[in-house]
Amino acid sequence: MTPNRHNSSAQQKSSDNDVVLDAVRDCVLAVGVRRTTMTDVARRAGVSRMTLYRRWPDVRSLVGDLMTREWIAVATGAMPESRPEVGTRPPLIDGLVAGVEAFRAHPLFQKIVDVDPELLLPYVLDRRGASQEALLELLTGALREGHADGSVRVAPAERQARTVLLVLQSFALSLRTMTDEDDAELTSAAFLGELRTVLERTLTP
């Protein structure tokens, strides 16, 4: 069988991008976004700066692609296998709660929040980013499956997905402003339990 040259080229590009994004991640974890330079990334990735500039105009665009890759990996990695016998809703809610917990524990997220929190503001206040669009697509598809099997309350799927994502974002980004780990009733785990309750009540038919 003759190899598909287009697929081979796309896989190579994806692999090359991952090498660069891995280098960006290492730089950001080491010194933060503002202190990371294209020269630093090129050196770590083993490529020239011109190679980087042909694909990304600046460090922020690199970090944007890195966040998209990392956040989608967190979301998909948190989703359990489907269980047709219980319907879409229970494993979906399990995955969403686990995803918020994993997102908050992600080293890249923690570094950005601690050192460069303004990087997240546009995606909270002004516009949706690529990772949010991808998450909305995943959510919308899952909710439609839940509508079809009767396990999720029927509503316009896109609006429902956006509402759920707003709830998830608030917990992921702001939970630490509300927790008190010395009070058993106000721990992160207790609030994630409340998140589960919120999702159950809004998605149960």
N, CA, C and O of each residue as an XYZ file, in Angstrom:
820
protein
N       0.859     -1.203      0.000
C       0.000      0.000      0.000
C       0.886      1.240      0.000
O       1.844      1.316      0.769
N       0.579      2.200     -0.845
C       1.364      3.425     -0.934
C       0.996      4.375      0.191
O      -0.190      4.649      0.370
N       1.944      4.891      0.959
C       1.633      5.817      2.055
C       0.926      7.061      1.537
O       1.195      7.530      0.431
N       0.032      7.579      2.339
C      -0.659      8.820      2.003
C       0.261      9.980      2.346
O       0.511     10.264      3.518
N       0.766     10.652      1.304
C       1.741     11.720      1.544
C       1.143     12.868      2.338
O       1.822     13.487      3.158
N      -0.146     13.155      2.089
C      -0.791     14.260      2.806
C      -0.858     13.946      4.296
O      -0.533     14.794      5.127
N      -1.283     12.721      4.638
C      -1.367     12.341      6.046
C       0.003     12.338      6.696
O       0.161     12.778      7.835
N       1.005     11.835      5.960
C       2.366     11.808      6.495
C       2.872     13.213      6.765
O       3.515     13.454      7.787
N       2.589     14.145      5.860
C       3.016     15.537      6.034
C       2.308     16.180      7.221
O       2.927     16.909      7.995
N       1.007     15.911      7.365
C       0.238     16.480      8.476
C       0.745     15.944      9.811
O       0.848     16.689     10.786
N       1.067     14.631      9.854
C       1.577     14.043     11.082
C       2.932     14.631     11.450
O       3.218     14.869     12.623
N       3.772     14.867     10.430
C       5.082     15.460     10.684
C       4.947     16.875     11.227
O       5.660     17.266     12.151
N       4.014     17.651     10.638
C       3.793     19.021     11.103
C       3.301     19.020     12.540
O       3.746     19.827     13.356
N       2.370     18.098     12.853
C       1.860     18.003     14.217
C       2.976     17.651     15.189
O       3.051     18.204     16.286
N       3.853     16.719     14.776
C       4.971     16.320     15.628
C       5.933     17.484     15.839
O       6.410     17.713     16.951
N       6.215     18.223     14.755
C       7.099     19.389     14.867
C       6.497     20.433     15.794
O       7.198     21.021     16.618
N       5.184     20.664     15.656
C       4.512     21.623     16.519
C       4.598     21.200     17.979
O       4.805     22.034     18.861
N       4.439     19.897     18.234
C       4.505     19.415     19.610
C       5.888     19.644     20.215
O       6.002     19.968     21.397
N       6.922     19.479     19.422
C       8.280     19.738     19.918
C       8.407     21.195     20.344
O       8.972     21.497     21.396
N       7.877     22.096     19.516
C       7.937     23.522     19.836
C       7.082     23.833     21.062
O       7.516     24.552     21.962
N       5.874     23.294     21.094
C       4.983     23.579     22.221
C       5.519     22.985     23.518
O       5.338     23.567     24.588
N       6.174     21.839     23.432
C       6.833     21.288     24.621
C       7.907     22.247     25.131
O       8.067     22.433     26.337
N       8.640     22.853     24.198
C       9.682     23.811     24.581
C       9.061     25.051     25.219
O       9.589     25.571     26.202
N       7.941     25.529     24.667
C       7.249     26.678     25.263
C       6.807     26.348     26.679
O       6.994     27.142     27.600
N       6.218     25.165     26.845
C       5.761     24.755     28.176
C       6.914     24.762     29.173
O       6.765     25.255     30.291
N       8.059     24.219     28.775
C       9.210     24.185     29.678
C       9.667     25.598     30.046
O      10.004     25.873     31.197
N       9.672     26.489     29.051
C      10.082     27.872     29.311
C       9.115     28.564     30.261
O       9.535     29.224     31.212
N       7.827     28.414     30.006
C       6.816     29.088     30.832
C       6.853     28.551     32.255
O       6.756     29.322     33.210
N       6.992     27.246     32.405
C       7.059     26.676     33.752
C       8.299     27.155     34.492
O       8.296     27.271     35.718
N       9.357     27.432     33.741
C      10.605     27.875     34.368
C      10.575     29.345     34.753
O      10.986     29.700     35.858
N      10.091     30.213     33.852
C      10.236     31.660     34.094
C       8.949     32.454     33.889
O       8.954     33.667     34.102
N       7.854     31.825     33.486
C       6.627     32.571     33.208
C       6.572     33.046     31.768
O       7.555     32.953     31.033
N       5.413     33.555     31.371
C       5.201     33.963     29.981
C       5.987     35.223     29.643
O       6.646     35.277     28.605
N       5.927     36.234     30.501
C       6.549     37.519     30.178
C       8.066     37.418     30.006
O       8.659     38.203     29.267
N       8.689     36.468     30.676
C      10.148     36.343     30.588
C      10.587     35.318     29.558
O      11.783     35.112     29.355
N       9.627     34.674     28.905
C       9.963     33.724     27.844
C      10.153     34.479     26.535
O       9.357     35.360     26.210
N      11.181     34.149     25.792
C      11.449     34.796     24.502
C      11.439     33.757     23.387
O      11.576     32.558     23.630
N      11.275     34.244     22.161
C      11.326     33.347     21.009
C      12.695     32.675     20.917
O      12.797     31.528     20.484
N      13.731     33.380     21.320
C      15.077     32.803     21.312
C      15.160     31.627     22.281
O      15.733     30.587     21.956
N      14.581     31.799     23.482
C      14.574     30.711     24.464
C      13.866     29.479     23.907
O      14.354     28.355     24.028
N      12.699     29.716     23.290
C      11.907     28.607     22.760
C      12.654     27.902     21.636
O      12.721     26.674     21.596
N      13.216     28.689     20.724
C      13.951     28.105     19.598
C      15.116     27.254     20.092
O      15.370     26.170     19.567
N      15.821     27.754     21.107
C      16.968     27.013     21.642
C      16.519     25.687     22.247
O      17.133     24.648     22.005
N      15.452     25.727     23.030
C      14.968     24.497     23.670
C      14.409     23.514     22.647
O      14.551     22.300     22.800
N      13.775     24.039     21.608
C      13.171     23.171     20.594
C      14.180     22.672     19.571
O      13.899     21.736     18.823
N      15.350     23.295     19.536
C      16.356     22.901     18.565
C      16.033     23.342     17.156
O      16.362     22.654     16.190
N      15.376     24.513     17.036
C      15.052     25.060     15.716
C      15.520     26.511     15.668
O      15.920     27.078     16.684
N      15.467     27.106     14.475
C      15.860     28.509     14.341
C      14.690     29.414     14.702
O      13.532     28.997     14.670
N      15.005     30.652     15.044
C      13.936     31.616     15.316
C      13.074     31.845     14.085
O      11.862     32.022     14.205
N      13.682     31.844     12.901
C      12.911     32.056     11.674
C      11.897     30.935     11.468
O      10.803     31.172     10.956
N      12.251     29.731     11.859
C      11.298     28.614     11.779
C      10.086     28.909     12.650
O       8.951     28.659     12.244
N      10.321     29.435     13.835
C       9.206     29.784     14.728
C       8.361     30.899     14.130
O       7.133     30.813     14.118
N       9.018     31.949     13.631
C       8.276     33.111     13.127
C       7.449     32.786     11.886
O       6.489     33.494     11.581
N       7.808     31.730     11.173
C       6.989     31.334     10.026
C       5.645     30.771     10.466
O       4.692     30.742      9.687
N       5.572     30.331     11.701
C       4.323     29.704     12.200
C       3.635     30.547     13.272
O       2.407     30.572     13.352
N       4.426     31.237     14.097
C       3.874     32.030     15.196
C       4.509     33.416     15.203
O       5.732     33.521     15.122
N       3.719     34.478     15.298
C       4.285     35.829     15.258
C       4.977     36.252     16.546
O       5.849     37.120     16.524
N       4.593     35.643     17.676
C       5.172     36.068     18.951
C       4.948     34.989     20.005
O       4.321     33.962     19.744
N       5.476     35.245     21.200
C       5.383     34.272     22.289
C       3.930     34.055     22.708
O       3.539     32.930     23.018
N       3.133     35.115     22.720
C       1.748     34.957     23.174
C       0.950     34.019     22.265
O       0.113     33.252     22.740
N       1.212     34.086     20.966
C       0.511     33.167     20.062
C       0.967     31.728     20.301
O       0.170     30.795     20.205
N       2.244     31.555     20.611
C       2.752     30.238     20.974
C       2.067     29.724     22.242
O       1.638     28.572     22.308
N       1.974     30.587     23.232
C       1.346     30.200     24.491
C      -0.135     29.907     24.278
O      -0.686     29.007     24.912
N      -0.786     30.662     23.387
C      -2.184     30.396     23.082
C      -2.380     28.997     22.530
O      -3.300     28.289     22.941
N      -1.519     28.591     21.597
C      -1.604     27.239     21.044
C      -1.265     26.190     22.100
O      -1.859     25.112     22.128
N      -0.310     26.514     22.963
C       0.040     25.594     24.041
C      -1.154     25.389     24.979
O      -1.475     24.254     25.333
N      -1.805     26.468     25.376
C      -2.952     26.345     26.268
C      -4.051     25.518     25.624
O      -4.664     24.676     26.280
N      -4.304     25.757     24.326
C      -5.328     24.980     23.645
C      -4.996     23.488     23.711
O      -5.853     22.670     24.047
N      -3.758     23.143     23.393
C      -3.361     21.729     23.434
C      -3.521     21.145     24.831
O      -4.072     20.056     24.995
N      -3.040     21.866     25.834
C      -3.044     21.333     27.195
C      -4.456     21.231     27.761
O      -4.806     20.234     28.392
N      -5.266     22.266     27.534
C      -6.614     22.249     28.127
C      -7.492     21.179     27.473
O      -8.285     20.532     28.158
N      -7.362     20.989     26.165
C      -8.139     19.943     25.492
C      -7.694     18.571     25.984
O      -8.518     17.675     26.166
N      -6.391     18.409     26.199
C      -5.898     17.130     26.720
C      -6.455     16.863     28.114
O      -6.809     15.728     28.432
N      -6.537     17.898     28.945
C      -7.115     17.742     30.282
C      -8.579     17.324     30.180
O      -9.022     16.400     30.863
N      -9.320     18.015     29.321
C     -10.754     17.742     29.200
C     -11.016     16.331     28.695
O     -11.828     15.604     29.268
N     -10.336     15.945     27.633
C     -10.575     14.614     27.069
C     -10.034     13.526     27.993
O     -10.615     12.445     28.082
N      -8.939     13.800     28.673
C      -8.381     12.814     29.582
C      -9.225     12.579     30.816
O      -9.146     11.518     31.434
N     -10.039     13.569     31.182
C     -10.873     13.441     32.378
C     -12.169     12.676     32.112
O     -12.818     12.207     33.047
N     -12.543     12.552     30.843
C     -13.821     11.911     30.540
C     -13.713     10.396     30.681
O     -12.851      9.778     30.056
N     -14.587      9.785     31.503
C     -14.563      8.326     31.637
C     -15.179      7.673     30.405
O     -15.793      8.339     29.571
N     -15.004      6.366     30.306
C     -15.627      5.642     29.210
C     -17.140      5.715     29.338
O     -17.685      5.761     30.441
N     -17.809      5.724     28.191
C     -19.269      5.781     28.209
C     -19.838      4.498     28.810
O     -19.259      3.417     28.699
N     -20.985      4.659     29.446
C     -21.676      3.504     30.030
C     -23.120      3.535     29.538
O     -23.983      4.133     30.181
N     -23.385      2.895     28.406
C     -24.722      2.963     27.804
C     -25.834      2.567     28.761
O     -26.966      3.035     28.637
N     -25.507      1.696     29.725
C     -26.561      1.231     30.632
C     -27.057      2.322     31.578
O     -28.158      2.212     32.118
N     -26.260      3.376     31.787
C     -26.695      4.448     32.696
C     -27.020      5.733     31.949
O     -27.511      6.688     32.549
N     -26.754      5.768     30.647
C     -27.021      6.972     29.875
C     -25.831      7.917     29.873
O     -24.799      7.646     30.488
N     -25.992      9.018     29.177
C     -24.887      9.964     28.982
C     -24.588     10.790     30.222
O     -23.423     11.070     30.502
N     -25.624     11.193     30.984
C     -25.437     12.187     32.035
C     -24.461     11.783     33.135
O     -23.566     12.572     33.437
N     -24.573     10.603     33.755
C     -23.663     10.295     34.872
C     -22.186     10.338     34.506
O     -21.422     11.007     35.203
N     -21.738      9.654     33.439
C     -20.309      9.766     33.109
C     -19.906     11.160     32.644
O     -18.767     11.576     32.855
N     -20.826     11.883     32.014
C     -20.517     13.249     31.594
C     -20.238     14.124     32.809
O     -19.257     14.867     32.826
N     -21.084     14.043     33.817
C     -20.895     14.854     35.020
C     -19.631     14.423     35.756
O     -18.889     15.267     36.258
N     -19.382     13.124     35.823
C     -18.130     12.650     36.438
C     -16.924     13.284     35.741
O     -15.991     13.754     36.392
N     -16.961     13.288     34.413
C     -15.849     13.828     33.645
C     -15.685     15.333     33.800
O     -14.563     15.836     33.863
N     -16.799     16.049     33.863
C     -16.725     17.505     34.002
C     -16.142     17.908     35.355
O     -15.312     18.813     35.438
N     -16.583     17.234     36.404
C     -16.046     17.538     37.738
C     -14.574     17.160     37.809
O     -13.760     17.921     38.332
N     -14.228     15.986     37.286
C     -12.826     15.564     37.275
C     -11.983     16.515     36.435
O     -10.829     16.784     36.769
N     -12.557     17.026     35.340
C     -11.838     17.951     34.475
C     -11.506     19.260     35.183
O     -10.401     19.783     35.041
N     -12.461     19.788     35.944
C     -12.200     21.013     36.698
C     -11.083     20.780     37.712
O     -10.188     21.612     37.864
N     -11.141     19.663     38.392
C     -10.107     19.346     39.389
C      -8.739     19.210     38.720
O      -7.743     19.723     39.229
N      -8.693     18.519     37.582
C      -7.428     18.328     36.874
C      -6.904     19.645     36.318
O      -5.699     19.898     36.346
N      -7.797     20.478     35.816
C      -7.408     21.776     35.264
C      -6.765     22.636     36.346
O      -5.719     23.246     36.121
N      -7.390     22.684     37.517
C      -6.863     23.504     38.606
C      -5.504     23.003     39.085
O      -4.688     23.787     39.570
N      -5.257     21.689     38.948
C      -3.987     21.115     39.402
C      -2.908     21.143     38.326
O      -1.757     20.794     38.590
N      -3.274     21.556     37.117
C      -2.322     21.514     36.005
C      -1.188     22.517     36.259
O      -1.457     23.681     36.554
N       0.060     22.086     36.151
C       1.195     22.987     36.437
C       1.206     24.252     35.582
O       1.573     25.322     36.067
N       0.805     24.138     34.310
C       0.799     25.320     33.448
C      -0.244     26.325     33.920
O       0.032     27.523     33.977
N      -1.430     25.850     34.256
C      -2.478     26.740     34.754
C      -2.018     27.418     36.044
O      -2.183     28.627     36.207
N      -1.446     26.643     36.952
C      -1.004     27.219     38.217
C       0.080     28.279     38.003
O       0.087     29.311     38.674
N       0.990     28.017     37.070
C       2.053     28.988     36.801
C       1.487     30.273     36.219
O       1.889     31.365     36.619
N       0.550     30.152     35.270
C      -0.032     31.346     34.655
C      -0.811     32.156     35.685
O      -0.699     33.381     35.726
N      -1.597     31.482     36.514
C      -2.381     32.184     37.539
C      -1.454     32.904     38.524
O      -1.741     34.026     38.944
N      -0.362     32.267     38.885
C       0.548     32.853     39.876
C       1.410     33.977     39.306
O       1.720     34.937     40.011
N       1.804     33.864     38.018
C       2.790     34.800     37.465
C       2.222     35.710     36.382
O       2.572     36.889     36.323
N       1.356     35.185     35.532
C       0.833     35.955     34.388
C      -0.692     35.855     34.288
O      -1.200     35.488     33.228
N      -1.433     36.166     35.343
C      -2.890     35.970     35.301
C      -3.594     36.801     34.239
O      -4.669     36.423     33.775
N      -2.999     37.936     33.845
C      -3.651     38.788     32.844
C      -3.775     38.073     31.497
O      -4.570     38.476     30.647
N      -2.999     37.025     31.306
C      -3.076     36.255     30.061
C      -4.444     35.602     29.890
O      -4.887     35.365     28.766
N      -5.109     35.313     31.000
C      -6.406     34.637     30.945
C      -7.573     35.607     30.789
O      -8.664     35.199     30.392
N      -7.360     36.876     31.093
C      -8.458     37.841     31.130
C      -9.231     37.963     29.813
O     -10.460     38.011     29.852
N      -8.575     38.014     28.656
C      -9.366     38.141     27.417
C     -10.375     37.019     27.232
O     -11.450     37.231     26.671
N     -10.023     35.805     27.713
C     -10.903     34.656     27.527
C     -11.996     34.595     28.586
O     -12.918     33.784     28.493
N     -11.888     35.451     29.587
C     -12.912     35.531     30.626
C     -13.847     36.715     30.380
O     -15.043     36.642     30.661
N     -13.285     37.812     29.849
C     -14.048     39.051     29.750
C     -14.459     39.441     28.331
O     -15.501     40.070     28.151
N     -13.662     39.082     27.318
C     -13.874     39.661     25.987
C     -14.269     38.683     24.895
O     -15.140     38.992     24.083
N     -13.652     37.516     24.856
C     -13.873     36.637     23.707
C     -13.571     35.192     24.075
O     -12.919     34.901     25.077
N     -14.069     34.300     23.228
C     -13.758     32.887     23.417
C     -12.470     32.541     22.679
O     -12.210     33.050     21.588
N     -11.674     31.677     23.282
C     -10.457     31.213     22.640
C     -10.674     29.877     21.952
O     -11.755     29.293     22.021
N      -9.625     29.401     21.285
C      -9.732     28.146     20.538
C     -10.053     26.975     21.462
O     -10.819     26.087     21.088
N      -9.479     26.961     22.658
C      -9.759     25.852     23.570
C     -11.212     25.890     24.027
O     -11.839     24.841     24.168
N     -11.758     27.085     24.262
C     -13.168     27.176     24.643
C     -14.076     26.719     23.513
O     -15.076     26.042     23.753
N     -13.739     27.081     22.295
C     -14.549     26.634     21.155
C     -14.514     25.108     21.047
O     -15.540     24.475     20.797
N     -13.339     24.527     21.237
C     -13.223     23.074     21.157
C     -14.002     22.396     22.286
O     -14.657     21.376     22.072
N     -13.925     22.968     23.482
C     -14.676     22.408     24.606
C     -16.181     22.513     24.375
O     -16.932     21.593     24.700
N     -16.612     23.632     23.816
C     -18.033     23.790     23.518
C     -18.503     22.752     22.502
O     -19.608     22.221     22.611
N     -17.665     22.471     21.524
C     -18.031     21.461     20.526
C     -18.182     20.089     21.180
O     -19.133     19.362     20.891
N     -17.237     19.733     22.068
C     -17.320     18.462     22.778
C     -18.561     18.400     23.661
O     -19.281     17.401     23.673
N     -18.802     19.484     24.401
C     -19.961     19.542     25.297
C     -21.267     19.446     24.532
O     -22.169     18.702     24.918
N     -21.366     20.194     23.455
C     -22.600     20.195     22.666
C     -22.905     18.801     22.140
O     -24.052     18.356     22.183
N     -21.884     18.112     21.645
C     -22.087     16.754     21.156
C     -22.553     15.811     22.250
O     -23.456     15.002     22.038
N     -21.931     15.915     23.434
C     -22.311     15.045     24.549
C     -23.737     15.337     25.018
O     -24.495     14.416     25.325
N     -24.096     16.609     25.073
C     -25.446     16.962     25.513
C     -26.491     16.456     24.521
O     -27.556     15.990     24.928
N     -26.203     16.541     23.253
C     -27.138     16.020     22.258
C     -27.312     14.509     22.405
O     -28.414     13.990     22.226
N     -26.231     13.806     22.730
C     -26.346     12.375     22.988
C     -27.250     12.134     24.199
O     -28.063     11.210     24.215
N     -27.085     12.995     25.217
C     -27.933     12.873     26.399
C     -29.390     13.179     26.113
O     -30.284     12.546     26.676
N     -29.633     14.148     25.240
C     -31.012     14.417     24.824
C     -31.612     13.186     24.154
O     -32.758     12.814     24.406
N     -30.804     12.563     23.294
C     -31.303     11.422     22.511
C     -31.599     10.217     23.395
O     -32.560      9.490     23.143
N     -30.777      9.992     24.440
C     -31.025      8.804     25.275
C     -31.901      9.115     26.484
O     -32.199      8.230     27.287
N     -32.318     10.394     26.611
C     -33.256     10.755     27.667
C     -32.627     11.024     29.020
O     -33.343     11.215     30.003
N     -31.296     11.043     29.093
C     -30.654     11.241     30.394
C     -30.347     12.700     30.705
O     -30.025     13.034     31.845
N     -30.443     13.575     29.702
C     -30.157     15.001     29.882
C     -31.394     15.815     29.537
O     -32.084     15.538     28.555
N     -31.665     16.831     30.365
C     -32.795     17.724     30.114
C     -32.675     18.352     28.733
O     -31.627     18.886     28.369
N     -33.761     18.282     27.969
C     -33.739     18.816     26.611
C     -33.808     20.340     26.644
O     -34.688     20.926     27.274
N     -32.865     20.959     25.953
C     -32.805     22.413     25.811
C     -31.968     22.674     24.559
O     -31.313     21.758     24.061
N     -31.978     23.902     24.041
C     -31.093     24.184     22.902
C     -29.654     23.821     23.255
O     -29.077     24.377     24.190
N     -29.085     22.894     22.507
C     -27.814     22.277     22.916
C     -26.671     23.274     23.021
O     -25.868     23.198     23.951
N     -26.587     24.215     22.075
C     -25.472     25.161     22.121
C     -25.583     26.087     23.324
O     -24.586     26.373     23.986
N     -26.791     26.554     23.607
C     -26.975     27.415     24.774
C     -26.700     26.649     26.064
O     -26.081     27.174     26.990
N     -27.158     25.425     26.113
C     -26.929     24.587     27.287
C     -25.430     24.341     27.496
O     -24.938     24.389     28.624
N     -24.718     24.081     26.410
C     -23.278     23.857     26.508
C     -22.561     25.109     27.005
O     -21.664     25.020     27.844
N     -22.949     26.267     26.495
C     -22.304     27.513     26.921
C     -22.590     27.792     28.397
O     -21.719     28.277     29.118
N     -23.802     27.487     28.843
C     -24.151     27.685     30.249
C     -23.309     26.788     31.137
O     -22.777     27.230     32.156
N     -23.189     25.525     30.749
C     -22.378     24.589     31.526
C     -20.922     25.049     31.563
O     -20.283     24.991     32.613
N     -20.396     25.502     30.434
C     -19.007     25.945     30.403
C     -18.796     27.175     31.285
O     -17.751     27.301     31.922
N     -19.769     28.078     31.331
C     -19.666     29.230     32.230
C     -19.548     28.784     33.679
O     -18.753     29.332     34.444
N     -20.343     27.785     34.051
C     -20.274     27.260     35.418
C     -18.905     26.629     35.675
O     -18.279     26.887     36.703
N     -18.450     25.808     34.744
C     -17.164     25.141     34.911
C     -16.027     26.153     35.009
O     -15.132     26.003     35.841
N     -16.058     27.183     34.164
C     -15.007     28.207     34.200
C     -14.965     28.920     35.539
O     -13.886     29.202     36.060
N     -16.120     29.211     36.094
C     -16.134     29.941     37.367
C     -15.488     29.107     38.464
O     -14.750     29.634     39.297
N     -15.765     27.808     38.466
C     -15.142     26.944     39.466
C     -13.648     26.787     39.205
O     -12.845     26.818     40.138
N     -13.276     26.621     37.944
C     -11.863     26.407     37.619
C     -11.016     27.629     37.929
O      -9.913     27.505     38.462
N     -11.528     28.813     37.596
C     -10.727     30.030     37.710
C     -10.819     30.697     39.077
O      -9.858     31.327     39.519
N     -11.957     30.569     39.753
C     -12.185     31.369     40.961
C     -12.357     30.562     42.234
O     -12.566     31.140     43.300
N     -12.276     29.249     42.153
C     -12.574     28.435     43.330
C     -11.691     28.786     44.518
O     -12.161     28.818     45.656
N     -10.425     29.048     44.263
C      -9.533     29.280     45.400
C      -9.863     30.557     46.159
O      -9.404     30.733     47.287
N     -10.647     31.450     45.566
C     -11.049     32.662     46.286
C     -12.139     32.369     47.309
O     -12.425     33.200     48.171
N     -12.750     31.185     47.215
C     -13.867     30.849     48.090
C     -13.554     29.741     49.092
O     -14.318     29.525     50.033
N     -12.445     29.042     48.901
C     -12.157     27.890     49.754
C     -11.440     28.294     51.040
O     -10.779     29.329     51.117
N     -11.597     27.444     52.029
C     -10.844     27.535     53.284
C     -10.520     26.095     53.661
O     -11.349     25.389     54.236
N      -9.309     25.674     53.332
C      -8.957     24.271     53.518
C      -8.902     23.858     54.987
O      -8.829     22.666     55.285
N      -8.936     24.821     55.910
C      -8.956     24.491     57.335
C     -10.365     24.247     57.849
O     -10.555     23.802     58.981
N     -11.353     24.540     57.011
C     -12.756     24.329     57.367
C     -13.299     23.204     56.499
O     -13.367     23.339     55.277
N     -13.684     22.103     57.117
C     -14.121     20.921     56.369
C     -15.290     21.200     55.443
O     -15.474     20.508     54.442
N     -16.082     22.215     55.774
C     -17.241     22.534     54.943
C     -16.889     23.435     53.767
O     -17.721     23.648     52.886
N     -15.667     23.968     53.737
C     -15.276     24.925     52.701
C     -14.015     24.501     51.941
O     -13.323     25.342     51.367
N     -13.724     23.223     51.937
C     -12.555     22.729     51.219
C     -12.834     22.670     49.715
O     -13.982     22.771     49.280
N     -11.782     22.507     48.940
C     -11.941     22.348     47.493
C     -12.830     21.154     47.182
O     -13.697     21.224     46.311
N     -12.610     20.059     47.899
C     -13.403     18.854     47.658
C     -14.891     19.105     47.932
O     -15.758     18.616     47.208
N     -15.170     19.876     48.992
C     -16.565     20.168     49.318
C     -17.217     20.994     48.209
O     -18.370     20.753     47.853
N     -16.489     21.957     47.666
C     -17.035     22.778     46.586
C     -17.203     21.973     45.295
O     -18.151     22.204     44.544
N     -16.290     21.029     45.031
C     -16.461     20.179     43.857
C     -17.702     19.302     44.019
O     -18.359     18.960     43.036
N     -18.013     18.945     45.247
C     -19.274     18.243     45.494
C     -20.467     19.122     45.163
O     -21.457     18.645     44.609
N     -20.381     20.397     45.498
C     -21.448     21.334     45.143
C     -21.552     21.503     43.634
O     -22.649     21.624     43.088
N     -20.397     21.512     42.961
C     -20.414     21.594     41.500
C     -21.160     20.400     40.922
O     -21.966     20.554     40.004
N     -20.897     19.222     41.450
C     -21.610     18.040     40.982
C     -23.127     18.208     41.155
O     -23.905     17.848     40.272
N     -23.531     18.758     42.303
C     -24.953     18.969     42.562
C     -25.549     19.957     41.568
O     -26.641     19.737     41.046
N     -24.824     21.054     41.307
C     -25.298     22.050     40.342
C     -25.504     21.413     38.971
O     -26.528     21.629     38.324
N     -24.530     20.632     38.539
C     -24.621     20.005     37.210
C     -25.756     18.984     37.170
O     -26.502     18.918     36.193
N     -25.885     18.190     38.229
C     -26.960     17.210     38.265
C     -28.324     17.905     38.150
O     -29.199     17.456     37.410
N     -28.485     18.984     38.878
C     -29.801     19.634     38.909
C     -30.112     20.365     37.610
O     -31.273     20.465     37.213
N     -29.074     20.878     36.944
C     -29.361     21.591     35.704
C     -29.493     20.652     34.512
O     -30.118     21.015     33.515
N     -28.913     19.445     34.591
C     -28.940     18.539     33.449
C     -29.935     17.396     33.580
O     -30.259     16.745     32.587
N     -30.429     17.139     34.797
C     -31.387     16.051     34.958
C     -32.740     16.448     34.365
O     -33.223     17.551     34.621
N     -33.351     15.572     33.585
C     -34.665     15.901     32.999
C     -35.724     16.174     34.057
O     -36.872     16.463     33.721
